[in-house]
């Protein structure tokens, strides 16, 4: 009980004397002076990144254009990263032992907010009206368990008289929380990646142009987070085994990874946000596709009409051409049209339409009437609206770059 009484006295003093909260940054100036230039520089970068993350959180929560359900969960993830970076800043500045004890009692260091927030961000980004199923609510369970663990530490620290026992309990709770974060990452991030992959497949099956709609950047981001989870596994093993030198190295790598990801998010979701145009997912077309066998006697007639539309009417030049638009012109269902293309061309809709666009570009590059046109000018006339997409698609179908083709044929 003496330990509890001393703790209460300390907390009472801290709240009564707010200067002690701000003063801990400067009380031991000798320790701050002992921080090396390298550590000081790294600490400054961490602090700057932390403020950058907090600014992103405020923008995502209070900017009207960005204030969506998906971005609220992203803000939760960023906040989780910011807390980790704040503690890392204290570590690099040798301030760990000077943080007010009442702050350590707050359930702030919740690692699972990172994978859980990203998981729900992906779900509601792709489908804002999505209703969570039973297993999809698992993320809240992970956060609840970790918060409970953080709260359990408070009475244990207050009532356990033996300081060594307190350290052991803190060590155990940290290890469990860390493991919980890894489990959440291993379960939820692949599910999020699967959701993004399904969306990308939907795009290629229904749209001739994927720029502004594509979530390839999010695929890369999720893969990077999985790599970070793997590094976290290594770091946890080192922590459990007491390998402080190796653990410090891997945790530094984790810190750098989180810092880079915050700036990555800042670029894609703030600077580039207005360019995003998530395509609304349609329900499964299995019923429409099953009609393919019933209407197989008319398939070749529809296929000939399709070729006529593309070869004679050049409908591929419409940059906004979709599977639904083309199906409407043929007066058939989009699912049926998709099956016709797959059966006869062995391509998805995106590949099928862009193969005609590439053929058009190649023909115009060899045409004297277009000798004064730039390559991109010709691409725009042929239905492309993005230089990066045009270059990638052209190289895929022609096995060379547009400029190389022009040099070889003109």
C-alpha positions in Angstrom: 0.0 0.0 0.0 3.0 2.3 0.5 3.7 2.0 -3.2 0.1 2.9 -4.1 0.2 5.9 -1.8 3.5 7.1 -3.3 2.0 6.8 -6.8 -1.1 8.8 -5.8 1.1 11.5 -4.3 3.1 11.7 -7.5 0.0 11.9 -9.8 -1.6 14.5 -7.5 1.6 16.6 -7.6 1.8 16.4 -11.4 -1.8 17.6 -11.9 -1.4 20.3 -9.3 1.8 21.6 -10.8 1.5 21.6 -14.5 5.0 23.0 -14.8 6.3 19.6 -13.9 4.6 18.3 -17.1 6.4 20.7 -19.3 9.5 20.9 -17.2 10.5 17.3 -17.8 11.9 18.3 -21.2 14.4 20.6 -19.6 15.0 19.3 -16.1 18.0 17.2 -17.0 19.7 19.4 -19.6 22.9 17.5 -19.0 21.3 14.3 -20.5 20.1 16.3 -23.6 23.6 17.7 -24.0 24.9 14.1 -24.1 22.7 13.3 -27.1 25.0 12.9 -30.2 24.5 15.0 -33.3 23.3 11.9 -35.2 20.8 11.0 -32.5 19.6 14.7 -32.4 19.2 14.8 -36.2 17.3 11.5 -36.2 15.1 12.7 -33.3 14.3 16.0 -35.2 13.2 14.0 -38.3 11.0 11.7 -36.1 9.4 14.8 -34.5 8.8 16.4 -37.8 7.2 13.3 -39.2 5.1 13.0 -36.1 3.7 16.5 -36.6 3.2 15.7 -40.3 1.1 12.7 -39.2 -0.9 14.7 -36.8 -1.6 17.3 -39.5 -2.8 14.5 -41.8 -5.1 13.3 -39.1 -6.6 16.7 -38.7 -7.0 17.1 -42.4 -8.7 13.7 -42.8 -11.1 14.3 -39.9 -12.0 18.0 -40.5 -11.6 18.7 -44.3 -15.0 18.4 -45.9 -13.7 16.9 -49.1 -11.8 14.2 -47.2 -14.1 13.6 -44.3 -15.4 10.1 -45.2 -15.8 6.9 -43.2 -12.8 5.3 -44.9 -10.6 8.3 -44.1 -11.6 8.3 -40.4 -10.2 4.8 -40.1 -7.1 5.9 -42.0 -6.8 8.7 -39.4 -6.9 6.1 -36.7 -4.0 4.2 -38.3 -1.9 7.4 -38.7 -2.6 8.4 -35.1 -1.3 5.0 -34.0 1.9 5.5 -36.0 2.2 9.0 -34.5 2.1 7.7 -30.9 4.8 5.1 -31.8 7.0 7.9 -33.3 6.4 10.1 -30.2 7.7 7.4 -28.0 10.6 6.8 -30.3 11.4 10.5 -30.2 11.6 10.2 -26.4 13.8 7.2 -26.7 16.3 8.9 -29.0 16.4 12.0 -26.9 16.9 9.9 -23.7 13.7 11.2 -22.2 12.0 7.8 -21.5 12.5 8.1 -17.8 11.2 11.7 -17.7 7.8 11.2 -19.2 5.1 11.9 -16.5 3.8 8.7 -15.1 0.2 9.6 -15.6 0.8 9.7 -19.4 2.2 6.1 -19.2 -1.1 5.0 -17.7 -3.1 6.3 -20.6 -3.9 3.5 -23.2 -2.2 5.4 -26.1 0.4 2.9 -27.4 -2.1 0.7 -29.2 -0.2 -1.0 -32.1 -3.2 -2.8 -33.5 -4.8 0.5 -34.6 -2.4 0.4 -37.6 -3.5 -2.8 -39.4 -7.1 -2.5 -38.2 -7.5 1.1 -39.4 -5.9 0.3 -42.8 -8.2 -2.8 -43.1 -11.4 -0.7 -42.6 -10.0 2.1 -44.7 -9.7 -0.3 -47.7 -13.2 -1.7 -47.1 -15.0 1.6 -47.0 -12.8 3.2 -49.7 -13.9 0.6 -52.2 -17.5 0.4 -50.9 -18.6 3.4 -48.7 -22.0 1.7 -48.0 -20.5 -1.7 -47.1 -22.1 -3.4 -44.0 -19.5 -5.2 -42.0 -20.0 -9.0 -41.7 -19.2 -10.9 -38.5 -15.6 -11.8 -39.3 -14.9 -8.2 -40.6 -15.7 -6.9 -37.1 -12.6 -8.8 -35.8 -10.5 -5.7 -36.0 -12.5 -4.1 -33.2 -11.8 -7.2 -31.1 -8.0 -6.8 -31.6 -8.1 -3.1 -30.5 -10.4 -4.0 -27.5 -8.0 -6.7 -26.3 -5.0 -4.4 -26.5 -6.7 -1.5 -24.8 -7.7 -4.0 -22.0 -4.1 -5.1 -21.7 -3.0 -1.5 -21.4 -5.6 -0.8 -18.7 -4.6 -4.0 -16.8 -1.1 -2.5 -16.3 -2.4 0.4 -14.2 -3.7 -1.6 -11.1 -0.8 -4.0 -11.4 1.7 -1.1 -11.4 -0.1 0.6 -8.5 -0.5 -2.4 -6.2 2.5 -4.7 -6.9 5.1 -3.8 -4.3 8.0 -5.5 -5.9 9.6 -3.3 -8.7 11.1 -6.4 -10.4 7.6 -7.9 -10.6 6.3 -4.7 -12.2 9.0 -4.7 -14.8 8.3 -8.4 -15.6 4.6 -7.6 -16.0 5.3 -4.6 -18.2 7.6 -6.8 -20.3 4.9 -9.5 -20.7 2.2 -7.0 -21.6 4.4 -5.4 -24.2 5.2 -8.7 -25.7 1.6 -9.8 -25.9 0.5 -6.4 -27.4 3.3 -6.7 -29.9 2.2 -10.3 -30.8 -1.4 -9.2 -31.1 -0.4 -6.5 -33.6 1.5 -9.0 -35.7 -1.5 -11.4 -35.7 -3.8 -8.6 -36.7 -1.5 -7.6 -39.5 -1.1 -11.2 -40.8 -4.9 -11.7 -40.8 -6.3 -8.3 -41.8 -3.7 -7.0 -44.3 -4.0 -10.0 -46.7 -7.8 -9.7 -46.5 -7.5 -6.0 -47.4 -5.1 -6.8 -50.3 -7.5 -9.5 -51.6 -10.3 -6.8 -51.6 -8.1 -4.4 -53.6 -7.1 -7.2 -56.0 -10.8 -8.0 -56.6 -11.5 -4.3 -57.3 -8.6 -4.2 -59.8 -10.0 -7.3 -61.5 -13.4 -5.6 -61.7 -11.8 -2.5 -63.3 -10.1 -4.6 -66.0 -13.3 -6.5 -66.8 -15.5 -3.4 -67.0 -13.4 -0.3 -68.0 -11.2 0.5 -70.9 -9.4 3.2 -69.0 -8.3 2.7 -65.3 -6.4 5.9 -64.7 -7.8 7.8 -61.7 -9.7 4.6 -60.7 -6.8 2.2 -60.2 -5.7 1.3 -56.7 -2.3 -0.1 -57.7 -0.7 2.3 -55.3 -2.8 0.8 -52.5 -1.7 -2.7 -53.5 2.0 -1.5 -53.1 1.2 0.1 -49.8 -0.4 -3.0 -48.4 2.5 -5.2 -49.5 4.9 -2.7 -47.9 2.9 -3.0 -44.6 3.2 -6.8 -44.8 6.9 -6.4 -45.2 6.9 -4.2 -42.1 4.9 -6.9 -40.2 7.6 -9.4 -41.1 10.3 -7.0 -39.7 8.1 -6.6 -36.6 8.2 -10.4 -36.2 12.0 -10.4 -36.2 12.0 -7.4 -33.8 9.7 -9.2 -31.4 11.8 -12.3 -31.4 14.9 -10.2 -30.6 13.0 -8.5 -27.8 11.9 -11.8 -26.3 15.4 -13.3 -26.6 16.9 -10.1 -25.0 18.9 -9.2 -28.2 18.9 -5.5 -27.5 21.5 -4.6 -30.1 19.7 -6.4 -33.0 16.3 -5.3 -31.6 17.4 -1.7 -31.7 18.4 -2.0 -35.3 15.2 -3.7 -36.5 13.1 -1.2 -34.5 15.0 1.7 -36.1 14.1 0.1 -39.5 10.5 -0.1 -38.4 10.6 3.6 -37.4 12.0 4.6 -40.7 9.4 2.5 -42.5 6.5 4.2 -40.6 8.0 7.6 -41.4 8.2 6.9 -45.1 4.7 5.6 -45.1 3.3 8.7 -43.5 4.8 10.9 -46.2 3.6 8.3 -48.8 0.0 8.6 -47.5 0.4 12.4 -47.4 1.2 12.4 -51.1 -1.4 9.9 -52.4 -4.4 10.9 -50.2 -4.0 14.6 -49.9 -2.1 16.0 -52.8 -3.6 13.5 -55.3 -7.0 12.9 -53.7 -9.0 14.9 -56.2 -7.7 12.6 -58.9 -9.2 9.6 -57.3 -12.5 8.3 -58.7 -13.4 4.9 -57.2 -15.5 2.9 -59.6 -18.7 1.6 -57.9 -18.6 -2.2 -57.7 -21.4 -4.1 -59.4 -23.0 -7.3 -57.9 -21.7 -10.6 -59.2 -22.7 -11.3 -62.8 -22.9 -15.1 -62.4 -26.5 -15.2 -63.4 -25.7 -13.2 -66.6 -22.7 -15.3 -67.3 -24.7 -18.5 -66.9 -26.9 -17.2 -69.8 -23.9 -17.6 -72.1 -24.5 -21.3 -72.7 -28.2 -20.7 -73.3 -27.5 -18.0 -76.0 -24.5 -19.7 -77.5 -26.2 -20.1 -80.9 -26.2 -16.2 -81.3 -22.7 -15.7 -79.9 -20.9 -15.4 -83.2 -23.5 -13.0 -84.6 -23.0 -10.7 -81.6 -19.2 -11.2 -81.9 -19.4 -10.0 -85.6 -21.4 -7.0 -84.6 -18.8 -6.2 -81.9 -16.0 -6.4 -84.4 -17.9 -4.1 -86.7 -18.4 -1.5 -84.0 -14.7 -1.5 -83.3 -13.3 -1.7 -86.8 -15.8 0.5 -88.7 -17.1 2.9 -86.1 -14.0 3.1 -84.0 -15.9 3.1 -80.7 -12.6 2.4 -78.9 -11.7 6.1 -79.4 -14.2 7.0 -76.7 -11.9 7.4 -73.6 -14.8 6.7 -71.3 -15.9 3.5 -73.0 -17.1 0.8 -70.6 -18.4 -2.7 -70.8 -21.9 -1.4 -70.1 -21.7 1.2 -72.8 -20.7 -1.4 -75.4 -23.2 -3.9 -74.3 -25.9 -1.3 -74.6 -24.9 -0.6 -78.2 -25.2 -4.4 -78.9 -28.4 -4.6 -76.9 -27.1 -7.5 -74.7 -26.2 -7.8 -71.1 -22.7 -6.7 -70.0 -22.1 -10.2 -68.4 -22.9 -11.8 -71.8 -20.6 -9.4 -73.6 -17.8 -10.1 -71.2 -18.2 -13.9 -71.9 -18.2 -13.3 -75.7 -14.9 -11.3 -75.4 -13.3 -13.9 -73.1 -14.4 -16.8 -75.4 -13.2 -15.3 -78.6 -10.3 -13.0 -77.6 -9.0 -14.7 -74.4 -8.7 -11.1 -73.0 -10.5 -9.0 -70.4 -12.3 -5.9 -71.5 -9.4 -3.6 -70.7 -7.0 -5.6 -72.8 -9.5 -6.1 -75.6 -10.3 -2.4 -76.2 -6.7 -1.2 -75.7 -5.4 -3.7 -78.2 -7.5 -1.8 -80.8 -6.1 1.5 -79.5 -2.5 0.3 -79.8 -3.2 -0.9 -83.3 -4.7 2.5 -84.2 -1.6 4.3 -82.8 0.7 2.1 -84.8 -1.2 2.7 -88.0 -1.2 6.5 -87.4 2.5 6.6 -86.6 3.1 5.1 -90.1 0.6 7.4 -91.8 2.1 10.5 -93.5 -1.1 12.4 -92.6 0.0 12.2 -88.9 3.7 13.0 -89.4 3.4 16.4 -87.6 1.5 14.9 -84.6 3.4 14.1 -81.4 3.2 10.5 -80.2 1.0 11.5 -77.3 -1.3 13.5 -79.6 -1.9 10.4 -81.6 -2.4 8.4 -78.4 -5.1 10.9 -77.3 -6.9 10.6 -80.6 -6.9 6.8 -80.3 -8.6 6.8 -76.9 -5.8 7.0 -74.4 -6.0 9.7 -71.7 -2.9 8.9 -69.6 0.7 8.9 -70.8 1.8 6.3 -68.2 -1.1 4.0 -69.1 -0.4 4.5 -72.9 3.3 3.7 -72.5 2.6 0.6 -70.4 -0.1 -0.8 -72.6 1.8 0.0 -75.9 4.9 -1.8 -74.6 2.8 -4.8 -73.5 1.1 -5.3 -77.0 4.0 -4.1 -79.2 6.9 -5.4 -77.2 8.6 -2.0 -77.5 8.1 1.6 -76.5 6.1 4.0 -78.7 9.3 6.1 -79.5 11.2 2.9 -80.5 8.4 1.9 -82.8 8.3 5.3 -84.4 12.1 5.3 -85.0 11.9 1.9 -86.5 8.9 2.5 -88.8 9.1 6.2 -89.7 
